[in-house]
Amino acid sequence: MMGKDKERWMELCERAASEQDPKQMLKLVAEIIRLLDAKEKRLKKTRAPKKTRV
């Protein structure tokens, strides 16, 4: 699933770079942001330091 997301946001970036319709470009950018936010959340979960009790 993560590989698919990476491919998807990169594909959307390529499409947005050449998009001429401003409304369509906004849709593409919104989807890119959504995918990157989801990726950031996944990364934060995997990198979060484990709390230890003393």
C-alpha positions in Angstrom: 0.0 0.0 0.0 2.7 2.5 0.8 4.4 1.9 -2.5 1.2 2.6 -4.3 0.8 5.9 -2.4 4.3 7.0 -3.3 3.7 6.3 -6.9 0.3 8.0 -6.8 1.5 11.3 -5.3 4.5 11.4 -7.7 2.2 10.7 -10.6 -0.1 13.5 -9.4 2.8 15.9 -9.1 3.8 15.2 -12.7 0.2 15.8 -13.8 -0.1 19.0 -11.8 3.1 20.4 -13.3 1.5 20.4 -16.8 -2.1 21.0 -15.9 -3.6 24.1 -17.6 -7.0 24.1 -15.9 -6.7 25.9 -12.5 -9.6 24.0 -11.0 -8.2 20.7 -12.0 -4.8 21.7 -10.7 -6.3 22.5 -7.3 -7.9 19.1 -7.2 -4.6 17.5 -8.0 -2.8 19.5 -5.4 -5.4 18.7 -2.7 -5.0 15.0 -3.4 -1.2 15.3 -3.2 -1.5 17.1 0.1 -3.8 14.4 1.4 -1.5 11.6 0.4 1.6 13.3 1.8 -0.2 14.0 5.1 -1.1 10.4 5.4 2.5 9.4 4.7 3.7 11.8 7.3 1.4 10.4 9.9 2.5 6.8 9.1 6.2 7.9 9.5 5.6 9.7 12.8 4.0 6.5 14.2 6.9 4.4 13.2 9.5 6.9 14.4 7.8 7.8 17.7 10.1 6.9 20.7 8.7 4.3 23.0 8.0 5.6 26.5 9.6 3.6 29.2 8.6 3.6 32.9 11.2 4.0 35.5 
